[in-house]
């Protein structure tokens, strides 16, 4: 029954191994590095009466360590929908972001999740919309932790400008009397 129990836990990825790892002094200044950890049978939690034996090739695990950092980043308001948005302001205007130092050194802002403006305002008037929006939880495909997780926003919303296509409009050019070139248009 104990073998079935450990087999079930292995199939469900419920066996967790805790390994203490100390970063070597010569690697403390690196942004990221790879290392190999050796797993000992005593580190694998097994039910009483079950003995763990590891094949030598399976005792080693490759790990990559990344330096973490915290940085205050300005929030950029992202939106979608069939409207124009101006004067968008977020409160707070900057949030504390914790993530990989190499990523935080490259980015200038952290975006919000895109807010969808569903109803376009009346064509003759602009509207001010307020609400809450979540902050992105990834930068450059890497997870980050953000404090606070949401910001309030206020933005002026206008209807999308209409585009009119004019066809076959005659164009005439005026040129000075002594102009040395002749201007003509081709369609």
C-alpha positions as CSV (number, residue, x, y, z in Angstrom):
1,X,0.0,0.0,0.0
2,X,2.9,2.4,0.7
3,X,4.4,1.7,-2.7
4,X,1.0,2.5,-4.3
5,X,0.9,5.7,-2.2
6,X,4.3,6.9,-3.4
7,X,3.6,5.9,-7.0
8,X,0.3,7.9,-6.9
9,X,2.2,11.0,-5.5
10,X,4.8,10.7,-8.2
11,X,2.2,10.5,-11.0
12,X,0.5,13.6,-9.6
13,X,3.8,15.5,-9.2
14,X,3.1,15.7,-5.4
15,X,6.6,14.7,-4.3
16,X,8.5,17.8,-3.5
17,X,12.2,17.9,-2.7
18,X,13.6,20.8,-0.6
19,X,17.3,21.5,-1.3
20,X,19.2,24.2,0.4
21,X,21.5,26.1,-2.0
22,X,24.1,28.7,-1.2
23,X,25.4,31.0,-4.0
24,X,29.2,30.9,-4.2
25,X,31.0,34.2,-3.5
26,X,32.4,34.5,-7.0
27,X,28.8,34.4,-8.5
28,X,27.2,37.0,-6.3
29,X,27.6,39.8,-8.8
30,X,26.2,37.8,-11.8
31,X,22.7,38.5,-13.2
32,X,22.1,34.8,-13.8
33,X,24.1,31.5,-13.9
34,X,23.6,27.8,-14.3
35,X,24.6,25.1,-11.8
36,X,24.0,21.4,-11.2
37,X,22.5,20.1,-7.9
38,X,23.0,16.6,-6.6
39,X,20.0,15.0,-5.0
40,X,20.5,12.5,-2.2
41,X,18.0,9.7,-1.4
42,X,17.5,11.1,2.1
43,X,16.1,14.4,0.6
44,X,13.2,12.5,-1.1
45,X,10.2,12.2,1.3
46,X,9.0,8.6,1.3
47,X,6.5,6.8,3.5
48,X,7.9,4.8,6.4
49,X,9.2,1.4,5.3
50,X,10.0,2.6,1.7
51,X,13.7,3.0,0.8
52,X,14.7,5.4,-1.9
53,X,17.5,4.3,-4.3
54,X,18.5,6.7,-7.1
55,X,20.4,5.8,-10.3
56,X,23.5,7.9,-10.6
57,X,22.4,9.7,-13.8
58,X,19.1,10.8,-12.1
59,X,20.8,12.4,-9.1
60,X,21.7,15.6,-10.9
61,X,19.4,18.5,-11.7
62,X,20.3,21.5,-13.8
63,X,19.1,24.8,-12.3
64,X,19.4,28.4,-13.5
65,X,19.5,31.2,-10.8
66,X,18.4,34.7,-11.7
67,X,19.2,37.8,-9.5
68,X,16.0,39.4,-8.3
69,X,15.5,43.2,-7.9
70,X,12.8,45.7,-7.0
71,X,12.2,48.9,-8.9
72,X,9.6,51.6,-9.0
73,X,8.2,51.8,-12.5
74,X,5.7,54.2,-14.0
75,X,2.4,52.7,-15.1
76,X,1.3,52.9,-18.8
77,X,-2.4,52.7,-19.4
78,X,-3.3,50.2,-22.1
79,X,-6.8,50.2,-23.8
80,X,-8.7,48.8,-26.6
81,X,-12.1,49.4,-28.2
82,X,-13.5,51.6,-30.9
83,X,-12.8,54.9,-29.2
84,X,-10.0,57.5,-28.8
85,X,-8.6,58.0,-25.4
86,X,-6.7,61.1,-24.1
87,X,-5.5,62.4,-20.8
88,X,-5.3,59.0,-19.2
89,X,-4.0,59.1,-15.7
90,X,-3.4,56.2,-13.3
91,X,-3.4,56.5,-9.5
92,X,-0.8,55.6,-8.3
93,X,1.3,56.7,-11.2
94,X,4.1,54.3,-10.3
95,X,4.2,50.8,-8.7
96,X,6.8,48.7,-7.1
97,X,7.8,45.8,-9.3
98,X,9.9,42.8,-8.2
99,X,11.4,40.5,-10.8
100,X,14.5,39.5,-12.7
101,X,17.1,42.3,-12.5
102,X,18.1,41.8,-16.1
103,X,14.5,42.4,-17.2
104,X,13.9,45.3,-14.8
105,X,17.0,47.1,-16.1
106,X,15.7,47.1,-19.6
107,X,12.1,48.2,-19.2
108,X,10.9,51.8,-18.7
109,X,7.3,51.3,-17.8
110,X,4.9,48.5,-16.8
111,X,1.6,48.3,-18.7
112,X,-1.8,47.7,-17.4
113,X,-4.0,44.9,-18.6
114,X,-5.8,46.3,-21.7
115,X,-9.1,48.0,-20.6
116,X,-11.8,47.6,-23.1
117,X,-14.1,50.6,-23.7
118,X,-17.3,48.9,-24.7
119,X,-19.7,51.8,-25.4
120,X,-18.6,54.7,-27.6
121,X,-19.6,58.0,-26.3
122,X,-22.0,60.4,-28.1
123,X,-20.4,61.8,-31.2
124,X,-20.8,65.4,-30.1
125,X,-19.5,65.1,-26.5
126,X,-16.6,63.6,-24.8
127,X,-16.9,61.4,-21.7
128,X,-14.7,60.9,-18.7
129,X,-14.5,57.2,-17.7
130,X,-13.1,56.0,-14.4
131,X,-12.4,52.5,-13.1
132,X,-9.9,50.0,-11.8
133,X,-7.5,48.0,-14.0
134,X,-5.0,45.3,-13.2
135,X,-1.3,45.6,-13.7
136,X,0.5,43.2,-16.0
137,X,2.0,40.2,-14.2
138,X,4.7,39.5,-16.9
139,X,7.4,41.6,-18.5
140,X,9.2,40.2,-21.6
141,X,7.6,36.9,-20.9
142,X,9.0,36.6,-17.3
143,X,6.8,36.7,-14.2
144,X,6.9,39.8,-11.9
145,X,5.3,40.7,-8.6
146,X,3.6,44.1,-8.5
147,X,2.5,46.1,-5.5
148,X,-0.3,47.2,-5.7
149,X,-1.9,44.7,-8.1
150,X,-4.5,47.2,-9.4
151,X,-4.6,50.9,-10.1
152,X,-7.4,53.4,-10.6
153,X,-7.6,55.2,-13.9
154,X,-9.4,58.3,-15.3
155,X,-9.5,59.0,-19.0
156,X,-11.3,61.2,-21.5
157,X,-13.0,59.1,-24.1
158,X,-14.0,60.4,-27.6
159,X,-15.7,58.6,-30.5
160,X,-13.3,57.3,-33.2
161,X,-12.8,59.9,-35.9
162,X,-14.6,59.0,-39.1
163,X,-12.6,58.5,-42.2
164,X,-14.2,59.7,-45.5
165,X,-12.6,58.5,-48.8
166,X,-12.9,61.0,-51.6
167,X,-12.5,59.7,-55.1
168,X,-12.0,61.5,-58.4
169,X,-11.4,64.9,-56.9
170,X,-9.8,67.4,-59.4
171,X,-6.6,68.9,-58.2
172,X,-5.2,72.1,-59.7
173,X,-1.8,73.6,-59.0
174,X,-1.0,77.3,-59.0
175,X,2.5,78.3,-60.0
176,X,4.1,81.7,-60.4
177,X,4.1,83.2,-63.9
178,X,7.9,82.8,-64.4
179,X,8.1,79.3,-62.9
180,X,10.5,77.2,-65.1
181,X,8.7,73.9,-64.7
182,X,5.3,72.7,-65.8
183,X,3.2,70.8,-63.2
184,X,0.9,68.1,-64.1
185,X,-0.8,65.3,-62.2
186,X,-1.1,61.6,-63.1
187,X,-3.8,59.4,-61.8
